[in-house]
């Protein structure tokens, strides 16, 4: 009595196999690779800048020369935790030259005004990780009457660096 | 036992007859660097990138002829993939042999199978183009990899 039951079960199995064959699917694949390289770009627009100190109020030191419209700084980085530093190449300037980041866009925070010297790079804009932004460069030149006349020529370098 | 053996042979024969195959060749690799900035320092990265029109080629074989209809589904399985990325695919040629239809407009590839295009008979050299969007400087430097799976379903 058991043999017929076994036969029905096996036949059912064979029919299922047949259905699998009719609905068969087959797969192949390929990869897509996106290699994102580190990007750290900074650029100054506006070119060279000349500040002239030539006015004063009688009885006081000469007036500062200020420019915040000629030069801008732009940057793009896709790395986290970055900052921008500033330094000059002029070892012993006669007069005082300061720079300040104004109207910072795209993230980041302006550091306090920096007096340019060769003591090393100073923070200029911090917190610029993974941003595209920019700022106005405000330069202020100042001199005392005792310093007399003359000129300083600075090469000012901005560096996007780990912060 | 004799009736079972006969039915078993018939079932096996049908399976062999419907042995449709899909073969995918090619791949796409895109390198993104500073040259891809929209306008140099101060600008973001270009958002969208496209492969060449025939970066990938698909061939369907093993059909029983012009009356054998099939459909190709597509999905992706991510290895290391940024959630901002969107990957699209489209068919850019009909290939040679049988007929194909659909799939000529970009469609986003997701993590689940979606119908891509369909056709009938054996067809070789169906060109595929891919597109990536969602790129920005907020994507960290890294190597991002996903695998695109094409499945042919014999209808």
Interface residues (C-beta under 8 A of the other chain):
Chain A: X7 X10 X11 X14 X15 X17 X18 X20 X21 X22 X23 X24 X25 X26 X27 X28 X29 X30 X31 X32 X33 X34 X35 X36 X37 X38 X39 X40 X41 X42 X43 X74 X75 X76 X77 X78 X79 X80 X106 X130 X131 X132 X133 X134
Chain B: X1 X3 X4 X7 X8 X10 X11 X12 X14 X15 X16 X17 X18 X19 X20 X21 X22 X23 X24 X25 X26 X27 X28 X29 X30 X31 X32 X33 X34 X37 X40 X41 X42 X43 X44 X45 X56 X58 X76 X85 X87 X130 X132 X135 X137 X138 X139 X140 X141 X142 X143 X144 X145 X146 X147 X148 X149 X150 X151 X152 X153 X154
